[in-house]
Amino acid sequence: MRRSVIKAKLARNEPVLLTLLHFTDPIVYEMASMMGFDGLWLDYEHHPHGEREVTAMMRAARVGTADILARPAKGEFAKLSRLLEIGAQGIMYPRCDDAAEAAEVVKWGKFYPLGERGIDSSNSDSPFHSLLLPEYIKKANEETFMMIQIEDPRALERADEIAAVEGVDILFLGSADFSILSGIVGDYDNPIITKAFERMAKAAEKAGKQWGTVALSTDHAKRMLDMGARLLCTGCDIVLLRDALQKIQEQYSPLGFQFNNQVFPAK
């Protein structure tokens, strides 16, 4: 079974860096994985990826070394085992409300005795019936990880209980949704956000777990690392391409070229 880069680094208390990919062309996953990112965040919550597309993207990532962190939508517990079977090393579960919901994630994502995940073992995670069942189940529990995303101020109040759930490996503060639900939309320097990170860090430390979030800049990443975060995600293929195209327009506009930019209309 493929070893998890992220679990190995976190076990050594080393920082891990992921990037978020939205494009469905497998070559994007192949390239990013070959470039050595620790993990690739595959968002299955907000984007209408088909299962065949997801399978192809995960397969392409296996050419390199990066883990796949797959995020289903809230309540899609039945998808957890399928995402793991086709190659995800980690599951990011969004909008978790409490410890009972976190325990449900573990139930569907881990084999007995940690959970009640169903067995198949004919997919690429086994891989392809090449491991005896006892070895497969043991390695699957060891090499996959469950990351619980806290995005609601009410859920943050239960962070200690969520972190204490056996089988939960990582807590992740979704600062964008948290800011919206806190009434401070996009104000990431607000003391409310700072206190939320501090609360997350204490809950993770108390339970002996790791925690992470989205890094907004290198300065922000350093602050998070100094607070104890060890899993950070930065960058997004859509935004990176948009910024690169905008830079081309800025460079060529002085030469007389004109652009009908509907993403950033001229003021």
Secondary structure, 3 states (H helix, E strand, C coil): CCCCHHHHHHHCCCCEEEEEECCCCHHHHHHHHHCCCCEEEEECCCCCCCHHHHHHHHHHHCCCCCEEEEECCCCCCHHHHHHHHCCCCEEEECCCCCHHHHHHHHHHHCCCCCCCCCCCCCCCCCCCCCCCHHHHHHHHHHHCEEEEEECCHHHHCCHHHHHCCCCCCEEEECHHHHHHHCCCCCCCCCHHHHHHHHHHHHHHHHHCCEEEEECCCHHHHHHHHHCCCCEEEEEEHHHHHHHHHHHHHHHHHHHCCCCCCCCCCCC
